[in-house]
Amino acid sequence: MDTQFQELDSLQRTLNHAIDTFRKELIAANLPALSSQATEPHPLDDNNYLAPTRLYEARRLAIASIVQLKNLLQYPFEKASEDAYAVYDRACVDVMISTGLADCLGKAPDRKKGLHVDDLQKELDMDGRKLTIVLRYLCTQGWVRETQEGVFALNRIGNELLEGSLGRGRLGSPYVPELAGTLVKWLQHPEWKYSDSVLHTPVQIVHKTDLSCFDWVKTRPDLFPYLSEAMRAAGNAYIRGLLTDYPWGSLEGQTIVDCGGGTGAMSIALAKTFPSLRFIIQDLPETLTLAKAQPQCRKGDDYHYLFRHVLHDWPDDDATKILTRTAEAAGPKSKIFIMETVSIPGIIDTSEASGGDDAALNALNALNNVTYEPVSPPPFIPANLGAASKHREGLVIQLLSLFNAQGRTLADWKRLAESSGLKLVKVYSMRADMSVIECALPAQKTCEVC
Ligand SMILES: C[S@@+](CC[C@H](N)C(=O)[O-])C[C@H]1O[C@@H](n2cnc3c(N)ncnc32)[C@H](O)[C@@H]1O
């Protein structure tokens, strides 16, 4: 390889290989080609479809290399300009959802052709001149396309903005732009900047309250439907990966206590797939502060404990209290399942020692469909696959704003388990935005119950 263009060549090779693999896998899985202009979602868009491992990884690698290439090639001033206006990305998507614009385009008599802004003006009672500018901006993000001057159609991915979709539920999480808007002030707050208290977050600044996020939400029942939709979306978007990439079947006949299980979405999905498993869903009608957290009343070897998207809401001190109560209740045979994101530092390996492009691309070819293992990134691709993990890191920063919560790496999860009297047994990667971090009592701990 010409070393002068090493980075460009390596990224191009990764992208080509990832796209070739993606195409082959689509054919092997008997799936249709992707089209941005299709009106119906592609089978890959369905949260109930689980992509074969090679297809899943090829897609992530392609996205990672496309954005690395963009960063390499783009005029830096234009990148800065894009970020200067990025706030409008979200604002224009909000316009699509909140004004009924997306649903209107979704109901166009000819969805492929779309609707003229004059028709949109009549239907929505909004100024067509202004809507044109909003819609042209949304074209740059891929949500819509302009089929003729002034005529706009919803692209395939735009289905995710329609009523009832998971994406719309995710976007409905209230006050996110306002919370993001206080980040600068909060990070430099004279008294709070080193605090990890749930009482010292952007929530208190935005809502001018002394209450924690959980307590403040109780004063706003009008927000409950949006919060529960956002939670449902976060939990269900990758449900098939969550059900497949951990050997839940090995727990046949046993009982899982779903701690902070909310409306039980995870337990219900598991119960449907593994009917011999039994579940106890624990949550509180009103969320307690950790100070009031109760000891776990289901004790001993008869129980395993599941925490999905619970510990990510809490700073380390509180998360340690939750897991310590669980360790006290667990028996030597109990498993503690933490289903959360394991943050990976975005380090880029450019050394020859990594085996170069070939090692990673061969690893992609060698993936089987029995066990899911993420491939190690090729040179010039960050270890966390960069842009392909933006949605995961986005959740982490949102939770930081809401709860002072922490993004945890593998080392952080291990430390948290150990400081709570548990040991980390194994991390199962999943075709999902979270992993199963399996913990248990250390061998020497004797069960207080049995
Ligand atoms: C982000 S939701 C996750 C819900 C569910 N595990 C899922 O994945 O769909 C966090 C849940 O933790 C619950 N929670 C918070 N504090 C709690 C406490 N002290 N005791 C029990 N549940 C609590 C909340 O009520 C909420 O249902």
The ligand as an ORCA input file, in Angstrom:
! r2SCAN-3c Opt
* xyz 0 1
  C     -35.135      3.728     32.658
  S     -36.382      2.854     33.505
  C     -36.065      1.195     32.982
  C     -37.283      0.341     33.062
  C     -37.076     -1.119     32.642
  N     -36.023     -1.776     33.395
  C     -36.834     -1.254     31.164
  O     -35.701     -1.560     30.758
  O     -37.795     -1.039     30.386
  C     -35.802      2.875     35.182
  C     -36.792      2.261     36.148
  O     -36.221      2.267     37.462
  C     -37.271      2.494     38.390
  N     -36.742      2.942     39.691
  C     -36.083      4.082     39.964
  N     -35.781      4.136     41.280
  C     -36.243      3.007     41.848
  C     -36.238      2.497     43.182
  N     -35.692      3.176     44.171
  N     -36.795      1.287     43.397
  C     -37.356      0.590     42.370
  N     -37.413      1.043     41.088
  C     -36.867      2.228     40.841
  C     -38.113      3.538     37.695
  O     -39.417      3.626     38.246
  C     -38.095      3.037     36.246
  O     -39.168      2.180     35.980
*
